[in-house]
Amino acid sequence: MNVQFIEKLGEGKKDFSNVNDGDVVILPAFGASFEEMQMMNDKNVDIVDTTCPWVSKVWNTVDQHQRKGLTSVIHEHTFHE
């Protein structure tokens, strides 16, 4: 098994250069951005989504707000596990 990790580059950016067509990518509990999901779909990646249901709820709510022209502010819980 060749497990690789996606390197964080800082400022919310990640290095996806080691992700290739047909790879399996396991999403972390905090999910992935729309752009990251689009890139993985474009590369025909098999996605294993382990996103926390509460995180998914926040993402979906923000999406609904954006469609209505609203702005969402997310207050981070620093010690959330």
GIPE-V77392 format. One record per residue. RES is the residue in one letter. PHI is phi in whole degrees, -180 to 180 (none if undefined). Layout:
BEGIN
RES & PHI
RES & PHI
END
This chain:
BEGIN
M & none
N & -107
V & -87
Q & -128
F & -110
I & -85
E & -75
K & -84
L & -101
G & 102
E & 53
G & 78
K & -96
K & -133
D & -97
F & -98
S & -64
N & -91
V & -94
N & -119
D & -51
G & 82
D & -66
V & -104
V & -119
I & -97
L & -77
P & -74
A & -60
F & -91
G & 83
A & -138
S & -73
F & -58
E & -63
E & -65
M & -63
Q & -63
M & -61
M & -68
N & -64
D & -63
K & -88
N & 56
V & -84
D & -82
I & -104
V & -106
D & -94
T & -107
T & -60
C & -58
P & -57
W & -71
V & -67
S & -59
K & -62
V & -64
W & -57
N & -65
T & -66
V & -61
D & -61
Q & -63
H & -63
Q & -62
R & -63
K & -92
G & 82
L & -94
T & -107
S & -109
V & -118
I & -107
H & -96
E & -74
H & -97
T & -54
F & -104
H & -65
E & -111
END
